[in-house]
Amino acid sequence: MEDKVTEIFFYVDEFCNEWYKAIAGHQLTEDSSKNTRNKPCKMSDSEVITIMILFHLSHYRNVKNFYIRLMRLY
């Protein structure tokens, strides 16, 4: 399974990189008058998408059990 995880992550990461390039000029600007939290994310979008793909390919019924029993091992 580990080789599949690496392969899925590679393709998802490539997709995300191309996606960010494609939408770079089309995004709305942020309103600087709003008070927003700029807390840095600990996981990249590619990692989150990969975990969700693996969840949908697994036999688990909810994400909590999937993450605790399988993803924490990796």
MDAnalysis code that builds the backbone (N, CA, C; Angstrom):
import MDAnalysis as mda
import numpy as np

u = mda.Universe.empty(222, n_residues=74, atom_resindex=np.repeat(np.arange(74), 3), trajectory=True)
u.add_TopologyAttr("name", ["N", "CA", "C"] * 74)
u.add_TopologyAttr("resid", np.arange(1, 75))
u.add_TopologyAttr("resname", ["MET", "GLU", "ASP", "LYS", "VAL", "THR", "GLU", "ILE", "PHE", "PHE", "TYR", "VAL", "ASP", "GLU", "PHE", "CYS", "ASN", "GLU", "TRP", "TYR", "LYS", "ALA", "ILE", "ALA", "GLY", "HIS", "GLN", "LEU", "THR", "GLU", "ASP", "SER", "SER", "LYS", "ASN", "THR", "ARG", "ASN", "LYS", "PRO", "CYS", "LYS", "MET", "SER", "ASP", "SER", "GLU", "VAL", "ILE", "THR", "ILE", "MET", "ILE", "LEU", "PHE", "HIS", "LEU", "SER", "HIS", "TYR", "ARG", "ASN", "VAL", "LYS", "ASN", "PHE", "TYR", "ILE", "ARG", "LEU", "MET", "ARG", "LEU", "TYR"])
u.atoms.positions = np.array([
    [0.821, -1.194, 0.000],
    [0.000, 0.000, 0.000],
    [0.862, 1.254, 0.000],
    [2.045, 1.166, 0.590],
    [2.899, 2.344, 0.688],
    [3.301, 2.885, -0.682],
    [3.548, 1.991, -1.641],
    [3.904, 2.447, -2.976],
    [2.725, 3.131, -3.665],
    [1.509, 2.657, -3.385],
    [0.319, 3.302, -3.936],
    [0.111, 4.686, -3.346],
    [0.380, 4.839, -2.043],
    [0.242, 6.137, -1.384],
    [1.199, 7.136, -2.023],
    [2.425, 6.708, -2.253],
    [3.423, 7.588, -2.874],
    [3.010, 7.960, -4.289],
    [2.504, 7.004, -5.025],
    [2.081, 7.256, -6.404],
    [0.888, 8.215, -6.448],
    [-0.094, 7.981, -5.594],
    [-1.268, 8.860, -5.542],
    [-0.843, 10.262, -5.145],
    [0.019, 10.369, -4.127],
    [0.476, 11.685, -3.698],
    [1.210, 12.408, -4.809],
    [2.033, 11.699, -5.560],
    [2.774, 12.315, -6.662],
    [1.817, 12.939, -7.675],
    [0.805, 12.184, -8.087],
    [-0.138, 12.693, -9.078],
    [-0.981, 13.845, -8.531],
    [-1.380, 13.752, -7.283],
    [-2.157, 14.831, -6.674],
    [-1.307, 16.093, -6.552],
    [-0.051, 15.938, -6.155],
    [0.839, 17.089, -6.018],
    [1.089, 17.753, -7.368],
    [1.301, 16.953, -8.396],
    [1.470, 17.507, -9.744],
    [0.221, 18.273, -10.176],
    [-0.956, 17.705, -9.906],
    [-2.200, 18.379, -10.247],
    [-2.313, 19.706, -9.513],
    [-2.031, 19.709, -8.209],
    [-2.140, 20.940, -7.416],
    [-1.178, 22.014, -7.914],
    [0.039, 21.620, -8.253],
    [0.998, 22.598, -8.784],
    [0.490, 23.228, -10.069],
    [-0.042, 22.431, -10.974],
    [-0.599, 22.964, -12.224],
    [-1.834, 23.815, -11.948],
    [-2.647, 23.409, -10.999],
    [-3.866, 24.139, -10.648],
    [-3.517, 25.537, -10.126],
    [-2.523, 25.618, -9.236],
    [-2.120, 26.913, -8.683],
    [-1.587, 27.830, -9.776],
    [-0.864, 27.275, -10.742],
    [-0.378, 28.080, -11.862],
    [-1.537, 28.590, -12.710],
    [-2.543, 27.745, -12.935],
    [-3.673, 28.110, -13.794],
    [-4.559, 29.181, -13.166],
    [-4.723, 29.157, -11.847],
    [-5.627, 30.125, -11.223],
    [-4.903, 31.360, -10.690],
    [-3.594, 31.427, -10.871],
    [-2.796, 32.518, -10.297],
    [-3.312, 33.901, -10.703],
    [-3.675, 34.095, -11.934],
    [-4.118, 35.408, -12.388],
    [-5.607, 35.638, -12.268],
    [-6.346, 34.662, -11.800],
    [-7.797, 34.749, -11.775],
    [-8.397, 34.841, -10.377],
    [-7.546, 34.915, -9.358],
    [-8.055, 34.958, -7.998],
    [-8.445, 36.371, -7.604],
    [-9.421, 36.463, -6.717],
    [-9.821, 37.751, -6.175],
    [-8.805, 38.183, -5.130],
    [-8.670, 39.482, -4.978],
    [-7.755, 39.981, -3.955],
    [-8.446, 39.955, -2.603],
    [-7.657, 39.839, -1.553],
    [-8.214, 39.805, -0.207],
    [-8.529, 41.219, 0.263],
    [-9.585, 41.341, 1.046],
    [-9.947, 42.618, 1.637],
    [-9.063, 42.831, 2.864],
    [-8.191, 43.827, 2.798],
    [-7.234, 44.030, 3.886],
    [-7.878, 44.635, 5.130],
    [-9.115, 45.113, 5.034],
    [-9.767, 45.705, 6.201],
    [-10.329, 44.644, 7.147],
    [-10.468, 43.422, 6.660],
    [-10.973, 42.341, 7.508],
    [-9.882, 41.847, 8.442],
    [-10.281, 41.471, 9.634],
    [-9.354, 40.853, 10.569],
    [-9.397, 39.352, 10.349],
    [-8.363, 38.811, 9.769],
    [-8.311, 37.379, 9.508],
    [-7.129, 36.777, 10.251],
    [-7.265, 35.513, 10.562],
    [-6.170, 34.802, 11.207],
    [-5.253, 34.260, 10.134],
    [-4.006, 34.469, 10.303],
    [-3.013, 33.957, 9.349],
    [-2.223, 32.823, 9.974],
    [-2.943, 31.849, 10.480],
    [-2.309, 30.700, 11.098],
    [-1.830, 29.755, 9.988],
    [-0.559, 29.433, 9.983],
    [-0.051, 28.569, 8.904],
    [-0.603, 27.145, 9.018],
    [-0.869, 26.557, 7.874],
    [-1.363, 25.182, 7.833],
    [-0.205, 24.220, 8.073],
    [-0.518, 23.107, 8.705],
    [0.512, 22.112, 8.957],
    [0.592, 21.090, 7.839],
    [-0.481, 20.971, 7.056],
    [-0.499, 20.016, 5.947],
    [-0.761, 20.776, 4.651],
    [-0.153, 20.301, 3.584],
    [-0.390, 20.918, 2.284],
    [-1.721, 20.428, 1.716],
    [-2.208, 21.139, 0.726],
    [-3.447, 20.720, 0.060],
    [-3.278, 19.334, -0.557],
    [-2.111, 19.060, -1.098],
    [-1.842, 17.753, -1.708],
    [-1.960, 16.623, -0.695],
    [-1.471, 16.860, 0.515],
    [-1.546, 15.838, 1.557],
    [-2.989, 15.580, 1.980],
    [-3.768, 16.645, 2.130],
    [-5.172, 16.498, 2.536],
    [-5.965, 15.770, 1.456],
    [-5.762, 16.136, 0.199],
    [-6.476, 15.487, -0.903],
    [-6.088, 14.009, -0.997],
    [-4.812, 13.708, -0.813],
    [-4.358, 12.315, -0.850],
    [-5.023, 11.500, 0.253],
    [-5.099, 12.049, 1.454],
    [-5.748, 11.350, 2.560],
    [-7.219, 11.096, 2.246],
    [-7.893, 12.057, 1.658],
    [-9.305, 11.862, 1.324],
    [-9.490, 10.820, 0.225],
    [-8.604, 10.793, -0.740],
    [-8.676, 9.759, -1.789],
    [-8.478, 8.378, -1.168],
    [-7.490, 8.253, -0.305],
    [-7.238, 6.969, 0.354],
    [-8.410, 6.551, 1.232],
    [-9.051, 7.509, 1.882],
    [-10.233, 7.185, 2.684],
    [-11.335, 6.609, 1.808],
    [-11.571, 7.216, 0.669],
    [-12.629, 6.735, -0.220],
    [-12.295, 5.383, -0.844],
    [-11.032, 5.056, -0.913],
    [-10.635, 3.757, -1.441],
    [-10.596, 2.671, -0.362],
    [-10.712, 3.058, 0.888],
    [-10.625, 2.102, 1.990],
    [-12.005, 1.554, 2.363],
    [-12.011, 0.654, 3.334],
    [-13.260, 0.052, 3.807],
    [-13.821, 0.767, 5.034],
    [-13.165, 1.815, 5.493],
    [-13.616, 2.531, 6.689],
    [-14.873, 3.340, 6.386],
    [-15.712, 3.504, 7.420],
    [-16.970, 4.217, 7.249],
    [-16.896, 5.683, 7.665],
    [-15.927, 6.034, 8.500],
    [-15.776, 7.434, 8.857],
    [-14.302, 7.821, 8.879],
    [-14.058, 9.099, 8.705],
    [-12.698, 9.595, 8.550],
    [-11.908, 9.480, 9.855],
    [-12.578, 9.650, 10.989],
    [-11.879, 9.588, 12.276],
    [-11.213, 8.226, 12.476],
    [-11.965, 7.149, 12.315],
    [-11.385, 5.814, 12.476],
    [-10.305, 5.534, 11.435],
    [-10.555, 5.966, 10.228],
    [-9.569, 5.796, 9.159],
    [-8.255, 6.482, 9.525],
    [-8.344, 7.708, 9.992],
    [-7.131, 8.465, 10.309],
    [-6.411, 7.874, 11.519],
    [-7.165, 7.521, 12.563],
    [-6.554, 7.000, 13.785],
    [-5.919, 5.638, 13.550],
    [-6.603, 4.758, 12.865],
    [-6.130, 3.373, 12.716],
    [-5.167, 3.159, 11.561],
    [-5.229, 3.983, 10.542],
    [-4.396, 3.712, 9.375],
    [-3.406, 4.845, 9.089],
    [-3.870, 6.074, 9.008],
    [-2.997, 7.168, 8.578],
    [-1.950, 7.537, 9.618],
    [-2.249, 7.399, 10.877],
    [-1.275, 7.741, 11.910],
    [-0.073, 6.802, 11.889],
    [-0.253, 5.624, 11.313],
    [0.865, 4.686, 11.203],
    [1.915, 5.176, 10.211],
    [1.476, 5.937, 9.209],
    [2.386, 6.447, 8.203],
    [2.856, 7.828, 8.558],
])
